[in-house]
Amino acid sequence: MNKYVVKCPECGQVRDPYALHCPNDDALLRTEYSKKQIEPTDMPGIWRYYDWLPVNGIIEEGSGRPVTYKSEGFAKELGVKDLNITFNGYWPEKEAFIRTCSFKDLESFPTMQRLIENNEDRIMVVASAGNTARAFAHVASITGQKLLLIVPKNSTHRVWTTNDDTSSICTVTVDGDYYQAIVMAEKIASRDEFVSEGGARNIARRDGMGTVMLDAVLTTGSLPQHYFQAVGSGTGGISAWEASMRLIEDGRFGDNMPRLHLAQNLPCAPLYSLWTGIELTGRCPEEMHDDVLYNRKPPYSASGGVKDALDDTNGMIYGITNKEAEAAQKLFEQSEGIDILPAPAVACAALIRAVDAGEVKPDEQIVLNITGGGLKRLQEALSTKQLGVDLTVSQTDPDAEKKILEKVSELFSKGGY
């Protein structure tokens, strides 16, 4: 029996395991695993959850995983009794060893493993506002997979690695925002010699992020009543929902579907606008606490997308101001004793608001996804290397695509591009 099949939740048809689309509809394809009850393995990092990852092997080096612990300090500040923090970052004292300090690692390792299993020798193209680029650079520097990163010019400070060999990576910056980087990446990825990482439609990315819910539930022994996360595209929320479905089917952790509480950063909050009908105005992404949360075209209305996840879980989306996020970040760091990235501060602010509004009761079980943290802690222990920029292009330059192809050819010619 195969370890898994890939199915369309809309038409029910089994699809090619590497497919990104169903020819019959716009649904997000979903993984169905033959093993219905998950058993943690003794393999390193994310591979602890190998049973429910769409891979048939592992990348042994460099992977970290989520680590869940029961909060004392932040929980006390909020007046809640059962707050479980799932930390994705670098915090050796908690046995957290994600060396990019971001949960995007949970996406990059299974995605790269599937490329290896598919004998993929094309150049992978990744568009990112920074954290995803860092995660894919990390795994590419381990495997040697050729990687083209396309990031907004103002996000280059986020693209670093703790590994020395970055010779398989080409970094291109676009003089524009994340959406413009995505548009450019799509143009390049459509060419025969390149392959897209797939975004929200990539089952490996979603199931990788789903390990946050797996770790939380396997640590606490039960499905929570509430799940909080800051989102840009909302794919992390979809991932938590899909993982919860599998855990309910597992049968050992209860049958309640966790309520999704997804948080966006005002004024640049497209999902919040779609969900509430409130139109927002502002300079985006310049006016954000963290611009990695800005995605202009999230997978909202696709079957199995963000709207379906919210509808099925009686979920909510919060619009969080910069002031709320900054205050929440300070409170979390002081009460928990670890630094966090700006994005999860938005989730912390949403939790504070939900408790204050009575959406979450003091004795209910909560999972808070800290999607990135421990950067200061990592910098105390390891040296980081900024990735050099190989080319900068303008979104309005008609020759931008040609220039990127020439630069990639120049860098990778010895490798047979």
C-alpha positions in Angstrom: 0.0 0.0 0.0 1.2 3.5 -0.8 2.1 5.7 2.2 -0.3 8.3 0.9 -2.4 9.4 -2.0 -3.3 12.9 -3.2 -7.0 13.6 -3.6 -9.2 16.4 -4.7 -11.6 17.2 -1.8 -14.1 18.6 -4.3 -14.5 15.8 -6.9 -12.9 13.0 -4.9 -10.5 11.9 -7.6 -7.0 10.7 -6.8 -4.4 12.8 -8.6 -0.7 12.5 -9.4 1.2 12.8 -6.1 3.1 15.8 -7.5 0.1 17.6 -9.0 -0.7 21.2 -7.8 -4.1 21.5 -9.5 -7.2 19.4 -10.1 -8.3 19.6 -13.8 -11.9 19.6 -12.7 -12.0 22.5 -10.3 -10.0 25.0 -8.2 -9.8 23.0 -5.0 -6.6 22.6 -3.0 -5.5 19.0 -3.4 -5.2 17.2 -0.1 -3.1 14.3 1.2 -4.7 11.1 2.4 -2.4 9.0 4.5 -2.8 5.2 4.8 -1.8 5.3 8.4 -4.7 6.8 10.3 -3.1 6.9 13.7 0.1 8.9 13.9 3.1 7.5 15.9 6.0 9.9 16.5 9.3 8.5 15.2 12.8 8.9 16.7 14.0 10.6 13.5 15.4 14.1 13.8 13.5 17.4 13.5 10.3 17.6 11.6 10.7 13.9 10.5 9.4 13.0 14.0 6.0 13.4 12.2 7.1 11.3 9.2 3.8 9.3 9.2 1.9 12.3 8.1 4.4 14.0 5.7 4.1 13.3 2.0 7.6 11.9 1.6 9.3 8.5 1.4 12.7 9.5 2.8 14.3 12.3 4.8 17.0 15.0 4.7 18.9 14.0 7.8 20.8 17.2 8.4 19.6 20.6 9.6 15.9 20.1 10.3 14.2 21.4 13.4 10.6 21.0 14.6 7.9 22.7 16.6 8.2 22.5 20.3 5.1 22.8 22.5 5.2 23.8 26.2 2.6 25.0 28.7 2.9 28.8 29.3 3.2 30.2 32.8 4.2 33.8 32.3 2.1 34.9 29.4 -0.8 32.8 30.6 -0.7 34.6 33.9 -0.6 38.0 32.3 -3.7 37.0 30.2 -5.5 35.3 33.1 -5.9 32.0 31.3 -5.1 28.5 32.7 -4.4 26.3 29.7 -2.3 28.2 27.2 0.1 26.0 25.2 2.7 27.7 23.1 4.1 26.0 20.1 7.4 27.6 19.5 9.1 27.5 16.1 12.5 28.9 16.3 15.8 28.6 18.1 15.6 28.0 21.9 18.0 25.2 23.0 16.8 25.3 26.5 13.4 24.1 25.2 15.1 21.8 22.6 14.0 24.0 19.8 16.5 24.1 17.0 15.0 25.7 13.9 18.1 27.5 12.6 16.2 29.9 10.5 14.1 31.0 13.5 10.9 30.6 11.4 8.3 27.9 10.9 8.8 28.2 7.1 11.4 25.5 7.7 8.5 23.1 8.2 7.5 23.8 4.6 11.0 23.8 3.0 12.3 20.4 4.1 9.4 18.2 3.0 9.1 20.2 -0.3 12.8 19.7 -1.0 12.6 16.0 -0.1 9.8 15.5 -2.6 11.9 17.2 -5.3 14.7 14.8 -4.5 12.4 11.8 -4.6 11.0 13.0 -8.0 14.6 13.2 -9.4 13.9 16.8 -10.1 17.0 18.5 -11.6 15.3 21.7 -12.7 16.0 25.0 -10.8 13.4 25.6 -8.0 11.9 29.1 -8.0 10.8 30.6 -4.7 9.2 34.0 -4.2 9.3 35.3 -0.7 9.1 38.4 1.6 12.0 36.9 3.5 11.3 34.1 5.9 10.4 31.5 3.2 13.5 32.5 1.2 15.6 32.0 4.3 14.1 28.5 4.9 14.6 27.3 1.3 18.1 28.8 1.2 18.8 26.8 4.4 17.7 23.5 3.0 19.2 24.2 -0.5 22.6 24.9 1.1 22.4 21.4 2.7 21.2 19.5 -0.4 22.9 21.5 -3.1 19.6 21.8 -5.0 19.7 24.8 -7.4 17.5 27.5 -6.1 16.4 30.9 -7.5 15.1 33.2 -4.8 13.1 36.3 -5.9 12.4 38.7 -3.0 11.4 42.3 -2.6 14.3 44.7 -2.4 13.4 45.8 1.1 13.4 42.2 2.4 17.0 41.2 1.7 18.0 41.7 5.3 15.9 38.6 6.2 17.8 36.3 3.7 20.6 34.8 5.7 21.9 31.3 6.6 24.0 29.6 9.2 25.6 27.4 6.5 28.7 28.2 4.6 28.0 26.8 1.1 25.5 28.9 -0.8 26.8 28.2 -4.3 23.6 26.6 -5.4 21.5 29.7 -4.7 20.8 32.7 -6.9 19.2 35.7 -5.2 17.3 38.3 -7.2 15.7 41.3 -5.7 12.7 43.1 -7.3 12.2 46.8 -6.8 8.6 46.3 -5.6 6.5 44.4 -3.0 6.0 40.7 -2.4 3.2 40.4 -5.0 5.5 41.8 -7.7 8.1 39.2 -6.6 5.5 36.5 -7.0 4.5 37.7 -10.5 8.1 37.7 -11.6 8.7 34.2 -10.0 5.6 32.8 -11.9 7.0 34.1 -15.2 10.3 32.4 -14.6 8.8 29.2 -13.2 6.7 28.7 -16.3 9.8 27.9 -18.3 10.8 24.3 -18.9 14.1 24.5 -17.0 12.5 25.8 -13.8 10.0 24.4 -11.3 7.8 26.3 -8.9 7.6 25.3 -5.2 3.9 25.5 -5.5 2.8 27.9 -2.7 -0.4 27.1 -0.9 -1.2 24.4 -3.5 1.9 22.4 -2.4 0.7 19.6 -0.1 4.3 19.3 1.3 4.2 22.9 2.5 0.8 22.6 4.1 1.4 19.2 5.7 4.8 20.5 6.9 3.1 23.5 8.6 0.5 21.1 9.9 3.1 19.6 12.2 2.5 22.6 14.5 -0.9 21.2 15.4 0.4 17.7 15.5 3.1 18.7 18.0 0.6 20.6 20.1 -1.9 17.8 20.3 0.6 15.0 20.8 2.2 17.0 23.6 -1.1 17.9 25.4 -3.0 14.7 24.6 -6.1 16.5 23.2 -7.3 18.8 20.5 -7.5 22.4 21.7 -10.6 24.5 21.7 -8.7 27.5 20.2 -5.8 27.9 17.8 -4.1 31.3 17.2 -1.8 32.3 14.4 -0.7 35.4 12.4 -1.2 34.8 8.7 -0.3 36.4 5.3 -1.8 34.0 2.8 -3.7 32.1 5.4 -2.0 28.8 4.4 -0.9 28.1 7.9 -4.5 28.3 9.1 -5.6 25.8 6.3 -2.7 23.5 7.5 -3.9 23.6 11.1 -7.4 22.8 9.9 -6.3 19.9 7.7 -4.1 18.4 10.5 -7.1 18.7 12.9 -9.2 16.6 10.6 -6.6 13.9 10.6 -6.3 14.0 14.4 -10.1 13.7 14.8 -10.0 10.7 12.5 -7.1 9.3 14.5 -9.7 9.0 17.3 -7.4 9.3 20.4 -7.5 13.1 20.9 -11.2 14.1 21.0 -13.6 15.1 18.3 -13.8 18.8 18.7 -12.5 20.9 15.7 -10.3 23.7 17.1 -11.6 27.2 16.4 -9.2 29.1 14.1 -8.3 32.6 15.2 -6.2 34.1 12.4 -4.6 37.5 12.7 -3.5 40.0 10.2 -1.7 43.3 10.5 -3.6 46.5 9.7 -3.8 48.3 7.4 -2.5 45.7 5.0 -4.9 42.8 5.7 -6.6 41.4 2.6 -8.0 38.3 4.3 -9.4 40.5 7.1 -11.1 42.6 4.4 -12.5 39.6 2.5 -13.8 38.1 5.7 -15.4 41.2 7.3 -16.2 43.2 4.1 -14.3 46.2 5.6 -12.3 48.1 3.1 -8.9 49.2 4.3 -6.7 52.1 3.1 -3.0 52.6 3.8 0.4 52.4 2.4 1.3 48.8 2.0 3.5 47.2 3.1 5.3 50.3 4.5 2.8 50.9 7.4 3.0 47.3 8.8 4.5 46.0 12.0 5.7 43.1 9.8 5.4 43.1 6.0 5.9 39.3 5.7 2.2 39.1 6.6 1.1 41.0 3.4 -0.1 38.8 0.6 -2.3 40.6 -2.0 -3.8 37.4 -3.4 -4.4 34.8 -0.7 -6.1 31.4 -1.4 -9.4 32.7 0.2 -12.3 31.4 -1.9 -10.8 28.2 -3.4 -12.4 25.0 -2.3 -10.5 23.9 0.8 -9.1 27.4 1.2 -9.1 30.0 3.9 -12.9 30.7 3.8 -13.8 27.0 4.1 -11.4 26.5 7.0 -12.9 29.5 8.8 -16.5 28.3 8.1 -15.8 24.8 9.2 -14.2 25.8 12.5 -16.4 28.8 13.4 -13.2 30.8 12.9 -12.4 34.5 13.1 -9.9 36.9 11.5 -8.6 39.8 13.5 -7.2 43.1 12.3 -4.3 44.0 14.6 -2.8 47.5 14.7 0.9 48.1 15.0 0.5 49.5 18.4 -1.3 46.3 19.6 1.4 44.1 18.1 4.3 46.1 19.6 2.7 46.0 23.1 2.0 42.2 22.7 5.5 41.5 21.6 7.0 43.3 24.6 4.6 41.5 27.0 5.3 38.1 25.5 9.1 38.5 25.5 9.2 39.8 29.1 6.8 37.1 30.4 8.2 34.1 28.5 11.9 35.0 28.4 12.6 34.6 24.7 12.6 37.0 21.7 10.1 36.5 18.9 9.8 37.8 15.4 7.3 40.6 14.7 4.7 38.4 12.9 3.9 36.1 15.9 3.4 39.3 18.0 0.4 39.9 15.8 -1.0 36.5 16.9 -0.2 37.4 20.6 -2.2 40.6 20.2 -5.2 38.7 18.7 -5.1 36.3 21.7 -5.1 39.2 24.1 -8.0 40.8 22.3 -10.0 37.5 22.2 -9.5 37.0 26.0 -10.6 40.5 26.7 -13.7 40.2 24.5 -14.7 36.9 26.1 -14.2 34.9 22.8 -11.9 32.7 24.8 -12.8 31.6 28.3 -10.1 31.5 31.1 -10.2 27.7 31.5 -10.4 26.7 27.8 -7.4 25.0 26.0 -5.5 27.3 23.7 -2.7 26.7 21.2 -0.7 29.8 20.3 1.6 29.3 17.3 4.7 31.4 17.7 5.7 31.2 14.0 9.2 32.6 14.6 11.5 33.4 17.4 14.9 33.0 19.1 16.9 35.1 16.6 18.8 36.9 19.4 19.3 33.6 21.1 20.7 32.1 17.8 23.0 35.0 17.2 24.5 34.3 20.6 25.3 30.7 19.7 25.9 30.7 15.9 27.3 32.9 13.2 25.0 33.9 10.3 25.9 34.7 6.7 23.9 37.2 4.7 23.1 35.9 1.2 24.6 38.2 -1.5 22.3 39.8 -4.0 23.2 38.5 -7.5 20.8 40.8 -9.4 18.3 43.6 -8.8 15.6 44.2 -11.4 12.7 46.6 -11.7 9.2 45.4 -12.1 8.7 47.9 -14.9 11.8 46.8 -16.8 10.6 44.9 -20.0 13.9 43.0 -20.0 13.8 42.0 -16.3 13.0 38.3 -17.2 15.8 38.1 -19.7 18.2 39.6 -17.2 17.3 37.0 -14.6 17.7 34.1 -17.1 21.1 35.4 -18.1 22.2 35.7 -14.5 21.0 32.2 -13.6 22.8 30.8 -16.7 26.0 32.6 -15.7 25.9 31.3 -12.1 24.8 27.7 -12.8 26.4 27.1 -16.2 29.0 24.7 -14.7 26.1 22.7 -13.2 24.6 22.1 -16.6 21.9 24.8 -16.7 
